[in-house]
Amino acid sequence: MKPSTQTTFSELTGRTLGRMWRGFARLDRKAGGWLAAQGMPLALAKALLWGVKLAVLGVLLYAAFWLALVLLFAVVSAWVACNTAFDDDQEPEWRMGLSGYGLYRGDTRIDPGSPDDD
């Protein structure tokens, strides 16, 4: 048996998230108590806190939606870019074309050429 056990990453993450959850629950109780101490009825204080929670959830879902949409656009753009056939794959060749004899790729002359060429 080992004298000291090592904490795994998942256990450490779970403990951290649990502490954060307890902290938020404590702040929620404190906020409800503060509102009740200010003279607000307890039922109204709970409803107000639920409204704040739902508003925060709505903002997070809105942000997640747009982030997912941008990510989807990036993935589709990358896929289209990978599957697009370019005309630049043609090998240049020396031939007689519309601009005289020269080096052509497709129908475009790519060598500098001379205006006196015929």
C-alpha positions as CSV (number, residue, x, y, z in Angstrom):
1,M,0.0,0.0,0.0
2,K,1.3,3.5,-0.8
3,P,1.9,5.8,2.1
4,S,0.4,8.7,0.2
5,T,-2.2,8.5,-2.5
6,Q,-2.2,10.8,-5.4
7,T,-5.2,12.9,-6.3
8,T,-6.3,12.4,-9.9
9,F,-7.2,15.2,-12.2
10,S,-10.9,14.2,-12.3
11,E,-11.1,14.1,-8.5
12,L,-9.4,17.5,-8.2
13,T,-11.8,18.9,-10.8
14,G,-14.8,17.5,-9.0
15,R,-13.7,18.9,-5.6
16,T,-13.1,22.4,-7.2
17,L,-16.5,22.4,-8.9
18,G,-18.1,21.2,-5.6
19,R,-16.5,24.1,-3.7
20,M,-17.7,26.5,-6.4
21,W,-21.2,25.2,-6.2
22,R,-21.3,25.5,-2.4
23,G,-20.0,29.0,-2.7
24,F,-22.7,30.0,-5.1
25,A,-25.4,28.4,-3.0
26,R,-24.0,30.3,0.1
27,L,-24.1,33.6,-1.9
28,D,-27.7,32.8,-3.0
29,R,-28.8,32.2,0.6
30,K,-27.0,35.4,1.7
31,A,-28.7,37.4,-1.0
32,G,-32.1,36.0,-0.1
33,G,-31.5,36.8,3.6
34,W,-30.3,40.3,2.7
35,L,-33.5,41.0,0.6
36,A,-35.7,39.7,3.4
37,A,-33.8,41.9,5.9
38,Q,-34.5,44.9,3.7
39,G,-38.3,44.2,4.1
40,M,-39.0,42.3,1.0
41,P,-41.4,39.3,1.4
42,L,-39.5,36.0,1.3
43,A,-41.6,34.7,-1.6
44,L,-40.9,37.8,-3.6
45,A,-37.2,37.6,-2.8
46,K,-37.1,33.9,-4.0
47,A,-38.9,34.9,-7.2
48,L,-36.5,37.7,-7.8
49,L,-33.5,35.4,-7.3
50,W,-35.0,32.8,-9.6
51,G,-35.5,35.6,-12.2
52,V,-31.8,36.6,-12.0
53,K,-30.8,32.9,-12.3
54,L,-32.9,32.5,-15.4
55,A,-31.6,35.7,-16.9
56,V,-28.0,34.6,-16.4
57,L,-28.9,31.2,-17.9
58,G,-30.5,32.9,-20.9
59,V,-27.4,35.0,-21.5
60,L,-25.1,32.0,-21.3
61,L,-27.3,30.0,-23.7
62,Y,-27.4,33.0,-26.1
63,A,-23.6,33.2,-26.0
64,A,-23.2,29.5,-26.5
65,F,-25.6,29.6,-29.5
66,W,-23.5,32.2,-31.3
67,L,-20.3,30.5,-30.4
68,A,-21.6,27.2,-31.8
69,L,-22.8,29.0,-34.9
70,V,-19.3,30.6,-35.5
71,L,-17.7,27.2,-34.9
72,L,-20.0,25.6,-37.4
73,F,-19.3,28.3,-40.0
74,A,-15.6,27.7,-39.5
75,V,-15.9,24.0,-39.9
76,V,-18.0,24.3,-43.0
77,S,-15.7,26.9,-44.5
78,A,-12.7,24.6,-43.9
79,W,-14.5,21.6,-45.4
80,V,-15.4,23.6,-48.5
81,A,-11.9,24.9,-48.9
82,C,-10.4,21.4,-48.7
83,N,-12.8,20.0,-51.3
84,T,-12.6,22.8,-53.8
85,A,-10.8,22.0,-57.1
86,F,-8.5,24.7,-58.2
87,D,-7.4,25.4,-61.8
88,D,-3.9,26.1,-60.6
89,D,-3.3,22.3,-60.6
90,Q,-2.7,22.5,-64.4
91,E,0.9,22.3,-65.5
92,P,2.1,25.3,-67.4
93,E,3.0,24.6,-71.1
94,W,4.7,26.5,-73.9
95,R,2.3,26.9,-76.8
96,M,0.7,29.4,-79.2
97,G,-2.2,31.1,-77.6
98,L,-4.3,34.3,-77.8
99,S,-1.4,36.4,-76.7
100,G,1.2,34.8,-79.0
101,Y,3.7,32.1,-78.3
102,G,4.5,31.8,-74.6
103,L,4.1,29.9,-71.3
104,Y,0.4,29.3,-70.6
105,R,-1.5,27.9,-67.7
106,G,-5.0,27.2,-69.0
107,D,-5.9,30.2,-71.2
108,T,-3.7,32.7,-69.3
109,R,-0.2,33.6,-70.4
110,I,2.0,33.6,-67.3
111,D,5.4,34.6,-68.8
112,P,6.2,38.3,-69.2
113,G,6.5,38.0,-73.0
114,S,7.3,40.8,-75.4
115,P,4.7,42.9,-77.3
116,D,6.7,42.1,-80.5
117,D,5.9,38.4,-80.2
118,D,3.7,37.0,-82.9
